Amino acid sequence: MSSQPQSSEQAPTPGPFDPVAAVRPTLGQKIRGYFLTGIIVAGPLAVTVYITTWIIGLIDSWFKPLIPSGMFPEWMTPYNLPGLGLIIAFVSLTLLGFLTANLVGRWLIGFGETLLGRMPVVRGLYKGVKQVFETIFSQQGTSFRKVGLIEYPGKGLWSLVFLSTAPEGEIRSALPGVDDYVSVFLPCTPNPTTGFFVYVKRKDVIELSISIDDGAKLIMSAGLIQPAPAASPVRLANPSNPLPQA
């Protein structure tokens, strides 16, 4: 009996680009994935609720003691109504802004500022705090309205900055050259509230079209959360010159 010759050919070894059968995840991997997904969904919600509750409680602790106890009905006394102080603060500040816009209100504010201006220590503190609030909350202000890039800390290395206002007065005259300068804030990662404040030439700053919020997210996430791409300009259709068909 003659035996048939056996084939010496072996099965080819799969290459790195050959299709591989999908590996089904184990039960432990599924549970881990579900757990991480739950953290991603519940984490931001829990932090937002906690911070909001803390702010409301803080404002309530400031304004609730100013409310006479006789203003509440007897059935409401044993209960703690969260947000009541926040509502009172909102109404009070809105009323204060309305009175300030009138002639009598402006006179009272001016009279109070005159009294504060005669106090040696309080005068400097009040003026500094007032200037900061006017710069941040003024609708006409240009502080921190743009995001840019500067070449820092070395050649070919670019850092994200928040553009502020142009230097004025003695600072502007002390800066060398005749170039236009702009003050920028260079935040640190992951805490954008700390950083460096510098004056740079305006021509050395690349202005970006992203918002301040997107820039802050980019810094806090160390580049993981990228800003959404800007929408392409929309061309309006002209009856005499219609858009070309795709």
CORRAKA-V190647 format. One record per pair of residues at least 12 apart in sequence whose ideal C-beta (glycine too) atoms are under 10 Angstrom apart, sorted by the first residue. I is the first residue (numbers start at 1). J is the second residue. Records with the same first field share a line. If there is no record, write none. Layout:
I: J + J
This chain:
52: 83
53: 82 + 83
55: 86
56: 82 + 83 + 84 + 85 + 86 + 87
57: 80 + 82 + 83 + 85 + 86
58: 85 + 86
59: 82 + 83 + 84 + 85 + 86 + 87 + 88 + 89 + 90
60: 80 + 81 + 82 + 83 + 84 + 85 + 86 + 87 + 88 + 89
61: 85
62: 85 + 86 + 88 + 89
63: 84 + 85 + 86 + 87 + 88 + 89 + 92
64: 80 + 81 + 84 + 85 + 88
65: 85
66: 85 + 88 + 92
67: 84 + 85 + 88
72: 84
96: 109
112: 126
113: 126 + 127 + 130
116: 130
135: 164 + 165
141: 164 + 165
142: 163 + 164 + 165 + 166
143: 162 + 163 + 164 + 165 + 183 + 185
144: 162 + 163 + 164 + 165 + 184 + 185 + 212 + 215 + 216
145: 162 + 163 + 164 + 165 + 211 + 212
146: 161 + 162 + 163 + 164 + 182 + 184 + 205 + 207 + 208 + 209 + 210 + 211 + 212 + 215
147: 160 + 161 + 162 + 163 + 184 + 206 + 207 + 208 + 209 + 210 + 211 + 212 + 213 + 214 + 215 + 216 + 218 + 219 + 227
148: 160 + 161 + 162 + 163 + 182 + 184 + 200 + 202 + 204 + 205 + 206 + 207 + 208 + 210 + 215
149: 161 + 184 + 204 + 205 + 206 + 207 + 208
150: 163 + 184 + 186 + 198 + 200 + 201 + 204 + 205 + 206
151: 200 + 204 + 205 + 206
152: 184 + 186 + 196 + 198 + 200 + 204
153: 186
158: 206
159: 184 + 186 + 187 + 188 + 189 + 195 + 196 + 219
160: 184 + 186 + 187 + 189 + 192 + 208 + 210 + 215 + 216 + 218 + 219 + 223
161: 182 + 183 + 184 + 185 + 186 + 187 + 195 + 196 + 197 + 198 + 200 + 205 + 206 + 208 + 215
162: 183 + 184 + 185 + 186 + 187 + 192 + 195 + 197 + 212 + 215 + 216 + 219
163: 182 + 183 + 184 + 185 + 200 + 202 + 205 + 207 + 208 + 212
164: 182 + 183 + 184 + 185 + 197 + 199
165: 182 + 183
166: 180 + 181 + 182 + 183 + 199 + 202
167: 180 + 181 + 182 + 183 + 199
168: 183
171: 183 + 199
172: 199
174: 199
175: 199 + 201
177: 201
179: 200 + 201 + 202 + 203 + 204
180: 201 + 202 + 203
181: 198 + 199 + 200 + 201 + 202 + 203 + 204 + 205
182: 198 + 199 + 200 + 201 + 202 + 203 + 204 + 205 + 207
183: 197 + 198 + 199 + 200
184: 196 + 197 + 198 + 199 + 200 + 202 + 204 + 205
185: 197 + 198
186: 198 + 200 + 219
187: 215 + 216 + 219 + 220
188: 219
189: 218 + 219 + 220 + 221 + 222 + 223
190: 219 + 220 + 221 + 222
191: 219 + 220
192: 212 + 215 + 216 + 217 + 218 + 219 + 220
193: 216
195: 219
208: 227 + 230
209: 227 + 230
210: 226 + 227 + 228 + 229 + 230
211: 227 + 228
213: 227
214: 226 + 227 + 228
215: 227
